[in-house]
Amino acid sequence: MSRTAPGPRARVSATRKRLSQNFLTDPRTARRIVRASGIGRDDLVLEIGPGDGMLTRHLMPAAERVVAYEKDPHYARRLAVRYSGDRRIQVRNQDFRTVTAPRESFAVVANIPFAVSTDILRWCLAAPRLTSATLLTQYEFARKHSGDYGRWTKLTVTHWPESTLVLGARIDRREFFPVPRVDGAVLHIARRPEPLLPVAARAGYRRMVELGFSGLGGSLAASLRRAHSARHVNSACAAAGIANDVPVGLVSPDAWLTLYRRLHDTEQAGTGSAPAQS
């Protein structure tokens, strides 16, 4: 018995499921996302996984240049043909996670593959010349990394001195094809004009965050006592408004900054060894 070949829509669905990406179907939503990104006519914008180009067509008139990275060769070819000869855009058939960040200032605006959201978020936060990123991802992922649950991730806390992460608009799952099981949401990342810590302090701060999230001792204070005296930890926690038994995920990024400054200042005063500042 012969089988009927799947139609174009079914092939699209299978491909996007394999790549863990879902097309936006409403151009009004795409326009809102581009508008909310705050990009301007002088900006270089990287787009991740443009697919059929729903966001791309709204990015091009809003930015100076767009570089679109599409892993699927079929859609990369389609976009390249569609915009052949248009100097405003370059289409590259490449996995974005292998891309070297530009040496010039740039923004990211993208409807990102849900399965690699953490990889892309890490890439954006680590890119030194990134000015902002507007990432359409899973609603729960965006809430988690913006602190909307009243909890904060290690990734958010680590990069808080340099970048803000803010929850944006929620996008109904029915505005995607294939329709995912969960709603989407926009996660906005913005690089601070002035970091909250000097460059020399960042390594020491990040070591403190690594220690605090080690999970040893049952609380943030207990973890920190492995490298700092109990007296210094108790004093710093009190200054930051952190109870001695509070779990690490409930400590806000701003409280982490106060904690670091107090520990550093106290130990620099000569009563102990300071966190390294290299």
C-alpha positions as CSV (number, residue, x, y, z in Angstrom):
1,M,0.0,0.0,0.0
2,S,1.5,3.3,-1.0
3,R,1.8,6.2,1.4
4,T,1.0,9.8,0.5
5,A,4.0,12.1,0.7
6,P,3.7,14.7,3.4
7,G,2.7,18.1,2.3
8,P,4.8,21.3,2.7
9,R,3.2,22.3,5.9
10,A,3.9,18.9,7.5
11,R,7.5,19.0,6.3
12,V,7.9,22.4,7.8
13,S,6.5,21.2,11.1
14,A,8.8,18.2,11.2
15,T,11.9,20.3,10.5
16,R,11.1,23.0,13.1
17,K,10.3,20.3,15.7
18,R,13.7,18.7,15.0
19,L,15.4,22.1,15.4
20,S,13.2,23.0,18.4
21,Q,11.9,26.2,16.8
22,N,8.5,27.5,16.1
23,F,7.5,30.1,13.5
24,L,5.8,33.3,14.5
25,T,2.6,33.6,12.5
26,D,1.3,37.1,13.3
27,P,3.2,40.0,11.8
28,R,1.8,42.3,14.4
29,T,3.6,40.4,17.1
30,A,6.8,40.5,15.1
31,R,6.5,44.3,14.8
32,R,5.9,44.6,18.5
33,I,9.0,42.6,19.3
34,V,11.2,44.6,17.0
35,R,9.8,47.9,18.4
36,A,10.3,46.7,22.0
37,S,13.9,45.8,21.2
38,G,14.8,49.5,21.0
39,I,17.1,49.0,18.0
40,G,17.9,52.0,15.8
41,R,18.9,52.8,12.2
42,D,22.6,52.8,13.1
43,D,22.6,49.3,14.7
44,L,24.1,46.0,13.7
45,V,21.6,43.3,14.6
46,L,22.2,39.6,14.7
47,E,19.1,37.3,14.3
48,I,19.1,33.7,15.4
49,G,17.0,31.1,13.5
50,P,15.1,33.4,11.2
51,G,13.2,30.5,9.6
52,D,10.8,32.0,7.1
53,G,11.8,35.5,8.0
54,M,8.8,36.8,9.9
55,L,11.1,38.9,12.2
56,T,13.6,39.6,9.5
57,R,11.3,41.6,7.4
58,H,10.6,43.9,10.3
59,L,14.2,44.1,11.4
60,M,15.6,45.2,8.1
61,P,14.0,48.7,7.9
62,A,14.6,49.2,11.7
63,A,18.4,48.5,11.7
64,E,21.4,49.5,9.6
65,R,22.5,45.9,9.0
66,V,21.1,42.4,9.9
67,V,23.2,39.2,10.0
68,A,20.8,36.3,10.1
69,Y,22.1,32.9,11.2
70,E,19.9,30.0,10.1
71,K,21.0,26.4,10.9
72,D,18.5,24.8,8.5
73,P,20.0,24.9,4.9
74,H,16.6,25.0,3.3
75,Y,15.5,28.2,5.0
76,A,19.0,29.7,4.8
77,R,18.8,29.3,1.0
78,R,15.3,30.7,0.8
79,L,16.2,33.8,2.7
80,A,19.5,34.3,0.8
81,V,17.5,34.1,-2.5
82,R,14.8,36.5,-1.2
83,Y,17.3,39.1,-0.2
84,S,19.9,38.6,-2.9
85,G,21.6,41.9,-3.7
86,D,20.2,43.7,-0.6
87,R,23.2,45.1,1.3
88,R,21.2,45.5,4.5
89,I,21.3,41.7,5.2
90,Q,23.7,38.8,5.2
91,V,22.3,35.3,5.6
92,R,24.6,32.6,7.0
93,N,23.8,28.9,7.2
94,Q,25.5,28.3,10.6
95,D,24.6,27.2,14.1
96,F,24.6,30.4,16.1
97,R,26.4,28.8,19.1
98,T,29.5,28.5,16.9
99,V,29.5,32.2,16.0
100,T,32.3,34.5,17.2
101,A,30.8,37.7,18.6
102,P,31.4,40.8,16.5
103,R,34.2,43.2,17.6
104,E,31.8,46.2,17.1
105,S,28.7,47.0,19.1
106,F,25.7,45.0,18.2
107,A,22.3,43.8,19.3
108,V,20.5,40.5,19.1
109,V,16.8,40.1,18.2
110,A,15.5,36.6,17.7
111,N,12.8,34.0,18.1
112,I,15.2,31.4,19.5
113,P,15.0,27.6,19.5
114,F,13.6,26.7,22.8
115,A,15.9,23.7,23.4
116,V,19.1,25.8,23.2
117,S,17.8,28.9,25.0
118,T,20.4,28.5,27.8
119,D,23.3,28.2,25.4
120,I,22.1,31.4,23.5
121,L,21.6,33.3,26.8
122,R,25.1,32.4,27.9
123,W,26.5,33.5,24.5
124,C,24.8,36.8,24.7
125,L,25.8,37.5,28.3
126,A,29.4,36.6,27.5
127,A,29.7,38.8,24.4
128,P,31.7,41.9,25.4
129,R,30.2,44.2,22.7
130,L,26.6,43.2,23.0
131,T,24.4,46.3,23.8
132,S,21.1,44.4,24.1
133,A,19.3,41.2,23.3
134,T,15.6,40.6,22.8
135,L,15.0,36.9,22.9
136,L,11.6,35.3,22.3
137,T,11.7,32.1,24.3
138,Q,9.6,29.9,26.6
139,Y,7.5,31.8,29.1
140,E,8.9,29.8,32.0
141,F,12.5,30.3,30.9
142,A,12.0,34.1,30.6
143,R,10.4,34.2,34.1
144,K,13.1,32.1,35.6
145,H,16.0,34.2,34.3
146,S,14.4,37.6,35.0
147,G,13.6,36.7,38.6
148,D,9.9,36.9,38.1
149,Y,9.3,34.0,40.4
150,G,11.1,35.7,43.2
151,R,14.0,33.4,42.6
152,W,17.2,34.1,40.7
153,T,19.5,31.8,38.7
154,K,23.2,31.6,39.0
155,L,23.6,32.9,35.4
156,T,21.5,36.0,36.2
157,V,23.3,36.7,39.5
158,T,26.8,36.2,37.9
159,H,26.2,38.7,35.1
160,W,24.1,41.2,37.1
161,P,26.9,43.7,37.6
162,E,27.1,44.2,33.8
163,S,23.6,43.3,32.5
164,T,20.0,43.5,33.4
165,L,17.5,40.8,32.5
166,V,13.9,41.8,32.4
167,L,10.7,39.9,31.5
168,G,8.8,41.3,28.5
169,A,5.6,40.5,26.8
170,R,4.0,37.1,27.0
171,I,3.2,35.5,23.6
172,D,0.3,33.0,23.3
173,R,1.4,29.6,22.1
174,R,-1.2,29.7,19.3
175,E,0.8,32.5,17.6
176,F,3.4,29.9,16.7
177,F,3.6,27.1,14.1
178,P,4.1,24.4,14.9
179,V,2.1,25.2,18.1
180,P,4.3,24.4,21.1
181,R,2.9,23.1,24.4
182,V,3.7,26.3,26.3
183,D,3.4,30.1,25.8
184,G,6.4,32.1,24.8
185,A,7.7,35.4,26.3
186,V,10.3,38.0,25.5
187,L,13.4,38.2,27.7
188,H,15.2,41.5,27.4
189,I,18.9,41.8,28.2
190,A,20.5,45.2,28.4
191,R,24.2,46.0,29.0
192,R,24.6,48.6,31.7
193,P,26.2,51.8,30.6
194,E,28.3,51.7,33.8
195,P,28.9,48.3,35.4
196,L,28.0,48.1,39.1
197,L,31.4,46.7,39.9
198,P,34.8,47.7,38.6
199,V,36.5,45.4,36.2
200,A,39.1,44.4,38.8
201,A,36.4,43.1,41.1
202,R,34.5,40.9,38.7
203,A,36.6,37.8,39.1
204,G,36.3,37.9,42.9
205,Y,32.6,38.5,42.7
206,R,32.1,35.6,40.3
207,R,34.1,33.3,42.6
208,M,31.9,34.3,45.5
209,V,28.8,33.5,43.4
210,E,30.3,30.2,42.4
211,L,30.9,29.3,46.0
212,G,27.4,30.5,47.1
213,F,25.7,28.4,44.5
214,S,27.8,25.3,45.3
215,G,24.9,23.9,47.4
216,L,27.1,22.9,50.3
217,G,25.8,23.7,53.7
218,G,22.1,24.1,52.9
219,S,22.1,27.9,52.7
220,L,24.0,30.7,51.1
221,A,25.6,31.8,54.4
222,A,26.7,28.2,55.1
223,S,28.3,27.9,51.7
224,L,30.2,31.2,52.1
225,R,31.6,30.1,55.5
226,R,33.7,27.5,53.7
227,A,35.9,30.4,52.5
228,H,35.2,33.2,54.9
229,S,35.0,33.5,58.7
230,A,31.5,33.1,60.2
231,R,31.8,36.5,61.8
232,H,32.4,38.2,58.4
233,V,29.7,36.2,56.7
234,N,27.2,37.0,59.4
235,S,28.0,40.7,59.3
236,A,27.8,40.9,55.5
237,C,24.5,38.9,55.4
238,A,23.0,41.3,57.9
239,A,24.1,44.3,55.9
240,A,22.5,42.7,52.8
241,G,19.3,41.7,54.6
242,I,20.0,38.0,54.1
243,A,18.9,35.6,56.8
244,N,21.4,33.0,57.7
245,D,19.1,30.1,56.7
246,V,17.9,31.5,53.3
247,P,18.4,29.3,50.3
248,V,20.7,30.7,47.6
249,G,18.0,31.1,44.9
250,L,16.0,33.5,47.0
251,V,18.8,36.1,47.3
252,S,18.3,39.0,44.9
253,P,21.2,40.1,42.6
254,D,21.3,43.5,44.4
255,A,21.7,41.7,47.8
256,W,24.6,39.7,46.3
257,L,26.4,43.0,45.4
258,T,26.0,44.3,48.9
259,L,27.3,41.0,50.3
260,Y,30.4,41.1,48.1
261,R,31.2,44.7,48.9
262,R,30.9,44.1,52.6
263,L,32.9,40.9,52.6
264,H,35.6,42.5,50.5
265,D,35.7,45.7,52.5
266,T,35.9,43.9,55.8
267,E,38.6,41.5,54.8
268,Q,40.6,44.2,53.0
269,A,40.7,46.1,56.3
270,G,43.2,43.6,57.6
271,T,41.1,41.2,59.6
272,G,41.3,38.4,57.1
273,S,42.3,37.6,53.5
274,A,40.3,39.4,50.9
275,P,38.5,37.7,47.9
276,A,40.9,37.7,45.0
277,Q,40.6,40.7,42.6
278,S,42.4,39.5,39.5
